Amino acid sequence: MREESEIREQYEFLEEQLESEEMRHEGVKRMFTHYKRALGWVLEEEHM
């Protein structure tokens, strides 16, 4: 399993990508939103 800091770093990277101008295509944006949500769940479950 990856370390929390590594997961958080990837999560923050995805957030930045979602905000960028290049991510306007809806399909790609939707995919990243689901991926970002899944990472959030992983982080929450590890802290319960």
C-alpha positions, 0 to 999 in steps of 0.5 A: 500500500502506498504512503498517505503522503504519496496518495495526497500528492497525487490527489492534489495533482489531480485537483490542479489538473481539473482546474487547468484550461486543458481539461475542458473536455467533459469526458476527461473531466468526468473521469478525473472527478471519479478518480479523485472521489475514489482517492478521497474514499481511500484516504477516509477509510485508512483513517477510520 
